[in-house]
Amino acid sequence: MALAGQNFLVAGVGQGQPARPSLWRNTDYIGWWTGNSISALGSSVSGIAYPLLVLYTTGSVGKAGTGHDCHRGHIAPSNAAATRSGES
């Protein structure tokens, strides 16, 4: 199916209206995007770094896993040991 010769309109273009500016020229958007990107990167790095730090300092794989769950917010710190051992 050939599309040659067909005219496609972009919103605001060809209708007597100026083209919309790119989001990449909007300073508010750039600030929001940069902040979210840095936040996501920091969360990813800390998700790896905290368990490794616990493993290095304690030598316990179980404690490293528990610390990782607590950091992510899946398990409350006071209940982490009981949950890992199968107790309620």
Secondary structure by P-SEA (a helix, b strand, c coil): cccccbbbbcccccccccccccccccaaaaaaaaaaaaaaaaaaaaaaaaaaaaaaacccaaaaaaaaaaaaccccccaaaaaaaccc
